Amino acid sequence: MIPSLSILQSLKDLKSTDKMPTLFIGHGSPMNAIEDNQYRRSWQELGKTLPKPSAILSISAHWITHSTTKVTAMERPRTIYDFGGFPNELYQQEYSALGSPTFANETIRMVNNPTIQSDFDWGLDHGTWSVLLPMFPKADIPVYQLSIDYSKSPQFHYDLGLQLRSLRDKGVLILGSGNIVHNLGTMNFANKTYDWAEEFDIAIKTFIDNSNHQGVINFQQLGSISVMAHPSYDHFIPLLYILALQEKSEHVSYFNESFDLGSISMRSLVIS
């Protein structure tokens, strides 16, 4: 589902001096970077309508750290192919965006976290570049990443997201890349959505619609459906950062409200 006309028009009406929107993208398969499908087309349309960011900060489900939070601070981040078994064409893609040491260092300074540190080894994993390749194909916007400290609680990640809000006023597009439902072990190639997957997806949407961020933070209290939706919750955590960035006057708009392979929610949202 390509973002609705109302979403696109509202983004077109934004001025470069306005607060930058923030996005949660259900990224799904890395093949979405190059296949002609509804997901790739929606990312292309978003890229055409968003105000041009000063930089992009990506919080990807695919960069997990433990007992520390890292921020890429290199000038030229490498493209990481953190997957296997896909066609050669996918491994030939390169996203050559520059990094942003300036914004990386500013992000580290603004966060009240003694374990946060610069990183010069990681780069851009497929949770980042597979979305940005269709969205900003010229790769002419600096990109840096923030890792997910998997040793910390969901509340920690939401609270850390709150501390990033001022970046939006400086033109930084903050992107959360994951999936609201993500269970690769139950993928269904008949593409029939599981009841538990749909129930969890709708429960999270209902929390968001009611501005009940605490309900989203406490997603594990949904019981067995949360365990099925996220055997590990790395793909859920980026959503918490994006919700933390929402100001009281801002609205949430959804797109790609569908499932892939029965157990991967592609639901995505724009906050503006």
PyMOL commands that set and color helices and strands:
alter all, ss='L'
color gray80, all
select helices_A, chain A and resi 5-12+30-33+38-49+88-91+101-110+126-135+154-162+165-169+184-186+195-209+213-217+219-222+224-229+237-244
alter helices_A, ss='H'
color red, helices_A
select strands_A, chain A and resi 22-26+55-60+64-65+69-72+116-119+143-145+148-149+172-178+252-255+259-260+264-265+268-271
alter strands_A, ss='S'
color yellow, strands_A
deselect
rebuild
show_as cartoon
